[in-house]
Amino acid sequence: MRQLKSTRPGEEWKVTYATPVYGGWDLIIECSFEELNDLDRIISFCRTELSEYIEETMTLCGTQPNYP
């Protein structure tokens, strides 16, 4: 997952962090992107291209760009 990034011209999104977790979720992924529309593309990409590995998704947004 950490290697995922856009391959389409004009899109600048990429996965910046991924870690397994225990409990209600199995994986947390952090992404960076330029435009809010890119978030839709990231989610759609994961839900379609990785659908054989994903049963369910939940999207949470953070607004602090430089969180430690």
N, C-alpha and C positions, 0 to 999 in steps of 0.2 A: 504494500500500500504506500510506503514512503516514496516509492519511485513514480507514483502517479502524477502526471501533469498534462496540461492541455497540449494537443498536437495541432489544433486548429489555428490558422493565422488570426491575429488580433485578440486572442484570448490569453490571459496571463494568470492562470490559476495553477496551483500545485498543492500537493499534500506536504505540510511542513512538519508534521509529527503524527505518530501512530503508536498506540500502546494497547496491549490486552488488559482487560479488567475483569474482575469477578463480580457476580451478582446479576442484576437485571440486564446488563449489557455485556457484550463480549469484547468490544473494541471501541476505542475512542480515537477519532481522527481529527486533526486540526488542519485546516486549509487556509491558504492566503489567496486573495483574489482582488482584482482591480475594481470591478463593478458589481453591484448587487445582482444583476442578471447572471453573472458568472456563477453565483451560488446555485441558481436553478440548474445551470448546465452541469455543475459538479454532482449535484444530487441525482439528476436524471441519468448522467453517465454511470454512476455507481449502481443505481437501481436497474438499469438495462444491461449494461456490459458485464456487471458482476452478479447478476440475478441468480445464477446457479449456486452462489455462495451465501447469498443474503436472504434471510427469511423475513426480516422486518427492519425498518430504519426509524430513527428519531433524530430530528435536526434541532440543535440548540445553537443559538448565535450569541457570541460575545462581542462587546463593543470596545474593549480596551486593547489597543493595538500592540502595546509593548508589555504585556503582562509577563512577569518573571517566570 
